[in-house]
Amino acid sequence: MALVAVFSVLLVQMEIPEEAVIEAMIQARNKKMFFILDPAPAGGITGRALQYADLIVPNKQETKQLTGIEVTDRDSAHQAAEYFDQIGIKNSIIKMGEKGSLVYENGKTEYIEGIRVKAIDTVGAGDTFAGALGFALAGGANLVDSVRFANVVSALKVTKQGAQAGVPTLDEVRDFCEERGISHYLSKTIKA
């Protein structure tokens, strides 16, 4: 846990034993780190894990499993975000795949449109999104800009084969943004 002391953001999933995750969460909370919970797999999430999250980033299937709400549009995504707020998680990003993401931050919402691409391999897109989100937040970007960045990175990832091999570099992200005419609003806020 010594590394926990040098970072500002902790991102975890429930793919390792719960006790290890809970201990990391406790250490992060004690060090005033921002804690992101990517509830994958959703079946591994417990009330103990939820109580430490500053931000939860479920996809549609994970949202349904955790809230009972089927996310089909912005309204249902907003209902799910309000559910998380009611149980104590004040910030959430409801990922809706190619339909974009709903950002819920302390009672305020903003919808971030998806980026249309020809998907070749979607395996790892959620992990890529979460990693890019954590990278942007740790680099000093606000939550909405961090989600915009994560949308770009995950959109670019699905255009390539391989869960890990398909994850783009920061230079590839910049080139993709230039080719698409997407403002690279993070170049001034993220210190890579």
C-alpha positions as MATLAB code, in Angstrom:
seq = 'MALVAVFSVLLVQMEIPEEAVIEAMIQARNKKMFFILDPAPAGGITGRALQYADLIVPNKQETKQLTGIEVTDRDSAHQAAEYFDQIGIKNSIIKMGEKGSLVYENGKTEYIEGIRVKAIDTVGAGDTFAGALGFALAGGANLVDSVRFANVVSALKVTKQGAQAGVPTLDEVRDFCEERGISHYLSKTIKA';
ca = [
       0.000    0.000    0.000;
       2.991    2.351   -0.023;
       2.133    3.445   -3.581;
      -1.254    4.704   -2.396;
       0.593    7.584   -0.747;
       1.846    9.110   -4.012;
      -1.335    9.190   -6.123;
      -4.438   11.393   -6.059;
      -6.921    8.981   -7.691;
      -7.621    5.321   -7.009;
      -9.557    3.280   -9.574;
     -10.677   -0.229   -8.644;
     -12.834   -3.020   -9.971;
     -14.113   -6.041   -8.102;
     -12.034   -8.582  -10.009;
      -9.737   -9.250   -7.055;
     -10.706  -10.419   -3.552;
     -13.044   -7.994   -1.791;
     -10.817   -7.693    1.276;
      -7.945   -6.370   -0.867;
     -10.274   -3.879   -2.545;
     -11.731   -2.719    0.776;
      -8.256   -2.253    2.270;
      -7.194   -0.182   -0.770;
     -10.365    1.896   -0.407;
      -9.710    2.517    3.282;
      -6.123    3.550    2.558;
      -7.313    5.855   -0.241;
      -9.934    7.442    2.001;
      -7.372    7.983    4.762;
      -5.070    9.706    2.264;
      -7.953   11.842    0.902;
      -7.638   10.292   -2.562;
     -10.514   10.459   -5.036;
     -11.877    6.932   -5.300;
     -13.450    5.640   -8.558;
     -15.364    2.373   -8.466;
     -15.828    0.606  -11.795;
     -18.364   -2.029  -10.686;
     -17.127   -4.854  -12.846;
     -18.253   -7.478  -12.395;
     -21.406   -6.066  -10.817;
     -22.064   -9.343   -9.034;
     -18.949   -8.708   -6.946;
     -20.110   -5.363   -5.542;
     -21.172   -5.245   -1.917;
     -22.515   -2.486    0.315;
     -19.078   -2.246    1.904;
     -17.500   -1.418   -1.465;
     -20.159    1.134   -2.349;
     -19.719    3.109    0.876;
     -16.220    4.266   -0.077;
     -16.853    5.365   -3.668;
     -16.537    9.035   -4.593;
     -17.573    8.111   -8.144;
     -19.158    5.022   -9.675;
     -18.922    4.298  -13.425;
     -21.272    1.440  -14.348;
     -22.301    0.411  -17.844;
     -25.949   -0.322  -18.670;
     -25.834   -3.945  -17.510;
     -24.023   -3.126  -14.260;
     -26.451   -0.273  -13.610;
     -29.426   -2.611  -13.966;
     -27.879   -5.175  -11.642;
     -27.054   -2.549   -8.989;
     -30.205   -0.398   -9.212;
     -32.880   -2.496  -10.915;
     -33.228    0.307  -13.489;
     -32.867   -0.606  -17.147;
     -30.980    2.202  -18.852;
     -32.439    2.886  -22.279;
     -32.127    6.670  -22.550;
     -31.031    9.808  -20.707;
     -34.079    9.797  -18.406;
     -33.511    6.252  -17.172;
     -29.775    6.981  -16.799;
     -30.689   10.015  -14.686;
     -32.974    7.863  -12.501;
     -30.108    5.438  -11.923;
     -27.742    8.293  -11.038;
     -30.297    9.603   -8.535;
     -30.506    6.111   -7.036;
     -26.739    6.115   -6.481;
     -27.002    9.604   -4.960;
     -29.656    8.381   -2.527;
     -27.389    5.583   -1.295;
     -24.520    8.014   -0.746;
     -22.579    8.069   -4.030;
     -22.832   11.720   -5.062;
     -21.039   11.327   -8.410;
     -21.742    8.785  -11.129;
     -21.191    8.248  -14.802;
     -23.771    6.019  -16.407;
     -22.083    4.589  -19.509;
     -24.473    3.916  -22.374;
     -22.024    2.598  -24.973;
     -22.310    4.281  -28.341;
     -25.133    6.450  -26.941;
     -22.666    8.302  -24.728;
     -22.588    8.881  -20.997;
     -24.636   10.689  -18.389;
     -22.464   12.551  -15.885;
     -24.094   13.130  -12.505;
     -22.041   15.360  -10.228;
     -23.470   16.444   -6.887;
     -27.029   16.650   -8.215;
     -26.187   18.231  -11.586;
     -26.236   16.297  -14.834;
     -24.581   16.645  -18.188;
     -24.948   14.349  -21.153;
     -21.823   13.568  -23.175;
     -22.573   12.218  -26.645;
     -20.878    9.083  -27.884;
     -18.401    9.246  -30.730;
     -19.394    7.286  -33.807;
     -16.756    4.879  -35.038;
     -16.665    1.533  -36.801;
     -16.214   -0.888  -33.925;
     -13.830   -3.775  -34.534;
     -13.337   -5.039  -30.974;
     -15.302   -3.766  -27.964;
     -13.511   -6.010  -25.451;
     -11.774   -3.727  -22.971;
     -13.678   -0.580  -23.968;
     -15.082   -0.123  -20.451;
     -11.700   -0.673  -18.840;
     -10.140    1.776  -21.288;
     -12.841    4.334  -20.471;
     -12.230    3.949  -16.732;
      -8.451    4.180  -17.097;
      -8.676    7.281  -19.288;
     -11.105    8.843  -16.822;
      -8.742    8.242  -13.911;
      -5.792    9.552  -15.951;
      -7.641   12.769  -16.803;
      -8.853   13.344  -13.239;
      -5.368   12.712  -11.829;
      -4.035   15.164  -14.419;
      -6.255   17.944  -13.087;
      -9.215   17.886  -15.479;
     -12.734   18.358  -14.136;
     -15.199   15.465  -14.223;
     -17.052   16.495  -17.401;
     -13.859   17.080  -19.393;
     -12.472   13.815  -18.033;
     -15.542   11.973  -19.357;
     -15.176   13.666  -22.741;
     -11.561   12.514  -22.844;
     -12.527    8.975  -21.783;
     -15.183    8.878  -24.528;
     -12.552    9.751  -27.128;
     -10.057    7.196  -25.812;
     -12.608    4.367  -25.602;
     -14.028    5.215  -29.055;
     -10.540    4.983  -30.519;
      -9.878    1.735  -28.624;
     -12.852   -0.085  -30.211;
     -11.468    0.677  -33.676;
      -8.521   -1.629  -32.918;
      -8.186   -5.319  -32.171;
      -7.156   -6.457  -28.703;
      -8.250   -5.611  -25.179;
      -4.778   -4.332  -24.267;
      -3.106   -3.947  -27.661;
      -6.004   -1.758  -28.797;
      -5.574    0.850  -26.069;
      -4.354    4.032  -27.795;
      -1.404    6.171  -26.823;
      -1.875    9.834  -25.966;
      -0.354   10.763  -29.349;
      -2.894    8.526  -31.117;
      -5.673   10.225  -29.171;
      -4.392   13.659  -30.219;
      -4.162   12.565  -33.870;
      -7.680   11.068  -33.723;
      -9.026   14.334  -32.308;
      -7.307   16.360  -35.034;
      -8.612   14.058  -37.797;
     -12.154   14.266  -36.427;
     -12.109   17.979  -35.641;
     -12.657   17.248  -31.959;
     -11.394   19.964  -29.640;
      -8.571   18.593  -27.599;
      -9.660   20.512  -24.508;
      -7.478   18.396  -22.252;
      -4.114   19.291  -23.725;
      -3.908   22.298  -21.393;
      -5.212   20.593  -18.274;
      -3.621   17.137  -18.355;
       0.015   16.889  -17.488;
       1.156   13.676  -19.185;
];
